[in-house]
Amino acid sequence: MKHLLHLEFRKLRKQRKLIVCTSIMIGLLFLSALTTKALTNLSPELSSQAGASGITSMTGAVSSSSFVLITGIFVALAACEDYEQQTIKNIYARGYTRTQTYYAKLIAAAAGVTAMFLAVLAFSFTLGTLLFGAGIRDVRFLAVIGTQYIAAMADTTLAFAIAAFLRRNGSSIAAIIVAPMIVNMVLSLADSLLRLEDLSLTRLWVSSFMSDLSSVGVSGERLLVCLAGSLLYIPVFAIGGQYLNKSIKL
């Protein structure tokens, strides 16, 4: 397993898609920050209302950079590479099992997403501080950022499970984009039919977490729900993807 992980991380370092995907997100953050700066210059009142700062920019970075979408595409490309190039049989020929290969690829993909997460946050905070100042000093934002990361790992695990099952770049990317939306629509329909007063199934689905975590003002109760939900989804998606991967013939 150690040698397999070394192989996956070596491939990860050589892949341009990590740099390309990160650059796209940074570009989106740059455009978003410039737009916010232009709007605040036109209306000083808007600046005070929006509370633009390095901290708020960093907290909203995952939303402004389309982080979940772009990292989902990255995960699909990383997961499907050996299947697309027909080199997966060479890995199995060395004595590695499907389970070992699956988790080695998942760990490498998660490491790549982690690197992108840190790069996006660092860039957003630096640019936001240069344009608007550092902002609030309340350490509560650290809890929000930490929960964002756990939610990002849940999204990563879901994307990897889908890609490991489909094994083709095009279909995997399409499914990663569409599947969470379909689940969200089904849950929304269930909410409208059940009409539960104190429970929303839609808000318990992983796709709803990042949007709520994009503000430092998120309630403590919602923060805990997003954290607990993400921690639950990670093993569910990982194990589910493992069994789906094993069920498909090469």
C-alpha positions in Angstrom: 0.0 0.0 0.0 2.9 2.3 0.8 4.4 1.9 -2.7 0.9 2.4 -4.3 0.4 5.6 -2.4 3.9 6.8 -3.5 2.9 6.0 -7.1 -0.4 7.9 -6.8 1.2 11.0 -5.2 4.0 11.0 -7.8 1.3 11.0 -10.6 -0.5 13.8 -8.7 2.6 16.0 -8.7 3.1 15.5 -12.4 -0.4 16.3 -13.4 -1.2 19.7 -14.8 -4.9 19.5 -14.0 -4.1 20.3 -10.3 -2.5 23.6 -11.4 -5.1 24.3 -14.1 -8.1 23.8 -11.7 -6.4 25.8 -9.0 -5.7 28.6 -11.5 -9.3 28.7 -12.7 -10.5 29.1 -9.1 -8.0 31.8 -8.3 -9.1 33.6 -11.5 -12.7 33.5 -10.4 -11.8 34.8 -7.0 -9.8 37.6 -8.5 -12.8 38.7 -10.7 -15.2 38.4 -7.7 -12.9 40.6 -5.6 -12.5 43.2 -8.3 -16.3 43.3 -8.8 -16.9 43.8 -5.1 -14.2 46.5 -4.9 -15.8 48.3 -7.9 -19.2 48.2 -6.3 -18.0 49.4 -2.9 -16.1 52.3 -4.6 -19.4 53.4 -6.2 -21.3 53.1 -3.0 -19.5 53.4 0.4 -22.7 52.4 2.2 -22.6 49.1 0.3 -19.1 48.5 1.6 -20.1 48.8 5.3 -23.2 46.7 4.7 -21.4 43.9 2.9 -18.6 43.9 5.5 -16.0 43.2 2.9 -12.7 42.1 4.4 -10.0 39.5 4.2 -11.8 37.2 6.6 -15.2 37.5 4.8 -13.4 37.0 1.5 -11.8 33.8 2.8 -15.0 32.5 4.3 -16.8 33.0 1.0 -14.0 31.7 -1.2 -15.5 28.2 -1.7 -18.6 29.8 -3.1 -17.0 32.5 -5.2 -14.5 30.1 -6.8 -17.0 27.4 -7.7 -14.9 25.1 -5.5 -17.2 22.1 -5.4 -17.8 22.0 -9.1 -14.1 22.5 -10.2 -12.7 20.1 -7.6 -15.3 17.6 -8.7 -14.0 17.8 -12.2 -10.4 17.4 -10.9 -11.4 14.3 -8.9 -13.1 12.7 -11.9 -10.0 13.2 -14.1 -7.8 11.8 -11.4 -10.0 8.8 -10.7 -10.5 7.9 -14.3 -7.0 8.4 -15.6 -5.8 4.8 -15.3 -9.1 3.4 -16.6 -9.0 5.8 -19.6 -5.4 4.9 -20.4 -5.9 1.2 -19.8 -3.1 1.1 -17.3 -5.2 -0.1 -14.4 -4.5 -3.7 -15.3 -0.7 -3.0 -14.8 -1.4 -1.9 -11.3 -3.4 -5.0 -10.5 -0.7 -7.2 -12.1 1.7 -5.9 -9.5 -0.4 -7.6 -6.8 -2.5 -4.7 -5.6 -6.1 -5.3 -4.9 -9.0 -3.3 -6.1 -9.6 -2.1 -2.5 -6.0 -0.9 -2.1 -6.1 0.8 -5.5 -9.4 2.5 -4.7 -8.3 4.0 -1.4 -4.9 5.0 -2.6 -6.5 6.9 -5.4 -9.1 8.4 -3.1 -6.4 9.5 -0.6 -4.3 11.1 -3.4 -7.4 12.9 -4.8 -8.3 14.2 -1.3 -4.7 15.4 -0.9 -5.0 17.3 -4.2 -8.3 18.9 -3.1 -6.7 19.8 0.2 -3.9 21.6 -1.6 -6.5 23.5 -3.7 -8.5 24.4 -0.6 -5.5 25.9 1.1 -4.4 27.7 -2.0 -7.9 29.2 -2.6 -8.2 30.3 1.0 -4.7 31.8 1.2 -5.2 33.8 -2.1 -8.7 35.0 -1.1 -7.5 36.2 2.3 -4.5 37.9 0.9 -6.4 39.7 -1.9 -9.3 40.6 0.4 -6.9 42.0 3.0 -5.1 44.1 0.4 -8.4 45.5 -1.0 -10.5 45.8 2.1 -8.4 45.2 5.2 -8.1 42.0 7.3 -11.5 42.5 9.0 -13.0 40.9 12.1 -10.7 39.2 14.6 -13.4 36.8 15.9 -11.8 33.3 15.9 -15.3 31.8 15.2 -14.4 32.0 11.5 -11.9 29.2 12.1 -14.7 26.8 13.0 -16.5 27.8 9.8 -13.3 27.2 7.7 -12.7 23.9 9.4 -16.3 22.7 8.7 -15.9 23.9 5.1 -12.9 21.6 4.8 -14.8 18.6 6.2 -17.7 19.4 3.8 -15.3 19.6 0.9 -13.9 16.1 1.8 -17.5 14.8 1.8 -18.1 16.3 -1.7 -14.7 14.9 -2.8 -15.6 11.4 -1.6 -18.9 11.5 -3.4 -17.3 12.7 -6.6 -14.7 10.0 -6.4 -17.2 7.3 -5.7 -19.2 8.3 -8.8 -16.0 8.5 -11.0 -14.7 5.1 -9.7 -17.9 3.5 -10.7 -18.3 5.1 -14.1 -14.6 5.1 -15.0 -14.9 7.5 -17.9 -14.1 11.2 -17.8 -17.1 12.5 -19.7 -19.8 10.4 -18.0 -18.2 10.9 -14.6 -18.0 14.7 -14.9 -21.6 14.8 -16.1 -22.8 12.6 -13.3 -20.8 14.6 -10.7 -22.6 17.7 -11.8 -26.1 16.3 -12.3 -26.4 13.6 -9.6 -26.3 15.9 -6.6 -28.9 18.2 -8.3 -31.2 15.3 -8.9 -31.0 14.1 -5.3 -31.6 17.7 -4.2 -34.7 17.9 -6.4 -36.0 14.6 -5.0 -35.5 15.7 -1.5 -37.2 19.0 -2.2 -40.2 17.1 -3.6 -40.2 15.0 -0.5 -40.1 18.1 1.7 -43.1 19.6 -0.1 -45.1 16.3 0.3 -44.2 15.6 3.9 -44.4 19.2 5.1 -42.3 18.6 8.1 -42.2 21.6 10.3 -38.8 21.2 12.1 -37.0 19.1 9.5 -35.8 19.8 5.9 -34.4 16.8 4.1 -32.9 19.1 1.5 -30.8 20.9 4.1 -29.5 17.5 5.3 -28.0 16.7 1.8 -24.4 17.4 1.3 -24.9 19.8 -1.6 -26.6 22.3 0.8 -23.7 22.5 3.2 -21.2 24.7 1.4 -23.8 27.4 0.5 -24.6 27.8 4.2 -21.0 27.7 5.3 -20.0 30.6 3.0 -20.7 33.1 5.7 -19.1 33.6 9.0 -22.5 34.5 10.3 -23.8 30.9 10.0 -25.6 29.8 13.1 -23.9 27.4 15.6 -26.7 24.9 15.2 -26.4 24.8 11.4 -22.6 24.6 11.7 -22.9 21.5 13.9 -25.4 19.9 11.4 -23.1 20.5 8.5 -20.1 19.1 10.4 -22.0 16.0 11.6 -23.5 15.4 8.2 -20.2 15.7 6.4 -18.5 13.3 8.9 -21.3 10.8 8.3 -21.3 11.2 4.5 -17.5 10.6 4.1 -17.4 6.9 5.2 -20.8 6.3 3.6 -19.7 7.6 0.2 -16.2 6.0 0.5 -17.5 2.5 1.4 -20.4 2.7 -1.1 -18.0 3.7 -3.9 -15.6 0.9 -3.0 -18.3 -1.7 -3.3 -19.6 -0.2 -6.6 -16.1 -0.2 -7.9 -15.6 -3.9 -7.0 -18.9 -4.9 -8.7 -17.8 -3.7 -12.2 -15.7 -5.8 -14.4 -12.5 -4.4 -16.0 
